[in-house]
Amino acid sequence: MSEKAKVTIYTDGACSGNPGNGGYGTILGHVDANGVKHEKELSEGFKSVTNNQMELMAVIVALEALRKPCEVDLYSDSKYVVDAFNNKW
């Protein structure tokens, strides 16, 4: 049985004002079976959003970018996002 790929995801989101103009960024990283590192960066900006919206959007976009089942390590500096996972909201 083959082992699932492991993907590391870093996310961040912010806005100026709350609500205000904001955006998110996320980086997905994976080392393939040949030892080659692959990275994908995703980001986008929005008007009239909240900080929590952008923090969550970074996670959602990153997870939606995954193309097949894999093991994920996700890193976020957002207490809101971390609590959502840890408390199974």
Sequence and secondary structure as in RCSB ss.txt:
>XXXX:A:sequence
MSEKAKVTIYTDGACSGNPGNGGYGTILGHVDANGVKHEKELSEGFKSVTNNQMELMAVIVALEALRKPCEVDLY
SDSKYVVDAFNNKW
>XXXX:A:secstr
    EEEEEEEEEEEEETTEEEEEEEEEEEE TTS EEEEEEEEEEEEE HHHHHHHHHHHHHHT  S EEEEEE
ES HHHHHHHHTT 
